Amino acid sequence: MTPPNQRSAYGASLVKLGKMDGRVVALEADLGKSTQSAMFQAEFPERYFQMGIAEQNMASTAAGFALAGMIPFMHSFAVFAAGRDYDQLRNSICVPNLPVRICGSSAGLSDFGDGKTHQGIEDAALMRALPNMTVLCPADSIEVEKMMDCLLDWKGPVYIRINRNDLPFVYPPGEPYSIGKVTMLRDGSHAAIFASGIMVSKALEAAEALAAEGISARVLDVGTLKPLDRDAIIRHAGGVDAIVTAEEHSVIGGLGSAVVEALRGVAHAPVEFVGVPDRFGISAENYGVLLAHFRLTSEAVSETVRTLLRGKRK
Amino acid sequence: MAKPDEIRRIERIAWELRADVVKMIGVGKVGHLGGSCSLAEIVAALYFEKMRFDPNALKDPCRDRFLLSKGHCVLIQYAALVELGVIPREEMGKVKTLAGNLQGHPDLMTPGMEAVTGSLGQGLSIGVGMALALRLAKSPSRVYVIMGDGELAEGQLWEAAMAASRYGLDSLTGIVDRNRIQATGPTREIFDIPCIAEKWRAFGWNVLSANGHDVGAVLDALDEAAAKKGTPTVIVADTIKGKGISFAENLVAFHNAALTQEQYDQALVEIEEAGRRLQ
C-alpha cells in the first residue's frame, strides 16, 4: 500500500531498488530521517554512506561512486541538494553524464516552518539549465514509485523533487508509466492546465470547479520537466482558448518557463503562470496557509483560467 | 628502497614528458607550463612504475585510478598517456582544438581519463567515492589524487579529507604538488596556508613529505603510503614550478603562458640536455 507521503514512498522505493541491484548506494548529509534515506540505511548499512553536513563533498563523492560503476542516490533538502553543490553537480556529475540520482527532499514550500533558507523554490530552474540533467517533479507518491522504478536504467544524472507532506493521490496504482511523458489526467476543450508536483491535484480540483460553470479544462501532469516532451506540450496546448501552468516553484525557470519554451514558434492561446512570484518563501504555521499565502491553490488556478477566457471573449 | 636503475628509468621518462608538454603548448598559445613541469617526476613514477595500469585494458576494474584534481595541468597526464600509447601521438598537435579530443581540463572524451576535474577542489571527493566503491567490490585498486598547494584553499578538499579519514580509506593516496606559486602570485602572498602537514595530520591523515623531483624519494613515499593501513596518506611533495626550464622556474608568469619561438627552442634544448645527462 503506497503511503500518501512522498518521502515514505521514496524511501521504500529506494529499498526496493537496493534489493534489485547491488550497485545502488545511498549518500546522506545528516538529513536521513527527513529524506527517509534512513530506510535504506536500516536495510543496507554497508551500502549507506553518511557524508556529514558537507554537500559539496557528497556530490563529488557520488560522482566517484558512479565512475566506479555504482548507481549512487544522494540526499539533502532540495535547496541544498541543488544549490549548495551546484558546481559539483555541474562539473563532477553532469559534464561526464554520470548516473547519479539527486534527491531534493522537502522541495518547494513543503518545509513550511523553516522559512526562506530551507524552502527550495528555484531548484528546478537551476537543474533544468544543466546539460544532461533529467529533472523530475512527481505529483503524488504513486508517481514517485513509478519514477523510481525507472531509475536503475535511466541514462545520466537525475534530479527528483520530493515533497515533505502528505499529498492527495492523483494516479491509480499499477498503470504503465515512463519518465519523459506528459500524462493527461482529465480531458477538456476550453483550457489546458499544465501542472507539476502538488499543483497537479489542485489543477484537478480547479477543473472540477470550472466544469460546474460550463468550462471544460484538460489537466496535464508534467512530471518530467526535462527532457520535456515538447510534442506533447504543443499537442495538448492546441485547440484551447487558455493555457495555464501551475507549479510549486518560482515563476522563473520552472514548469511555466519550460512550457513557454516548448510553445515558442507555434501559434497558441494566451499563457499565464500560477507559481511562486520572484521572491523567497517565509515561515508559516502549516503548509496549507503557506500555499494560500503564495496563491498556490485550486482557486487561484481556476481564477486564472477564467481571467484568460474572459480576455479571449472580449 | 627504490633501485638505482628503476630511478634512472623514471627520471628519463619524466624529462620526455616535460618535452611533450612543451611541444603541446607550442609557440604563441597559452598553456599551463609551470604546474605541468612541477609534476613530471610524480606522474612518471605513478604511471610508469607504481600504478597498476595496463594501456591495453583501460576499463580493467582492478586498475589503479589517477585523478588530477589540479586539472589545469592535464598536459603532463596527456604526455604520460601518449608515451603509454593510450593517446595517439598525433593528437598532441590538436590539444585544445575542435579537431581533437584533448580538452583543456580532464574529460572523459579522452581515453585513459578517469573523471572530470579542473573546477578546483573536487578531485579528492571523487577519489573518496571511487575508493569507497572499490572497497565494496573488494578490489585491490589504489586511488591517487594530485592536488595543488594553491588548490588547498578550496574548502571541499577538507570536507573530503574528513570523509576519507572517517572511512579509513587506506587505498587513497593524496599528493600535494607544493610548488608554492598559484595563478596570480606566490601562495604565501595570495592566500597563505601555513602548517599544511599539520593540517592533514589533524584531519586524520598519515602525512609524508618528499622532494617531488627526487624520483627515489617519490617512489619510496608511494610505497610507504601503500603500506599504511587504516588511514589515508598524503604526500606533501616540494616541487619547483616550471622545473627544468631555466627561464620559467619559480615564475608566476609561466603558470599559464605562451612561449616565443626562442623560448620554445631553448626549453626543448634544456630538457634534452637534462635527459642526456641521465644516459
Interface residues (C-beta under 8 A of the other chain):
Chain A: V25 E46 R47 F49 M51 G52 A54 Q56 N57 M58 A59 S60 T61 A62 A63 G64 F65 A66 L67 A68 G69 M70 P72 D87 Q88 R90 N91 S92 V95 P96
Chain B: P61 D107 L108 E114 A115 V116 T117 G118 S119 G121 Q122 G123 S125 I126 G127 V128 G129 M130 A131 L132 A133 L134 L136 A137 G155 Q156 E159 A160 M162 A163 R166 Y167
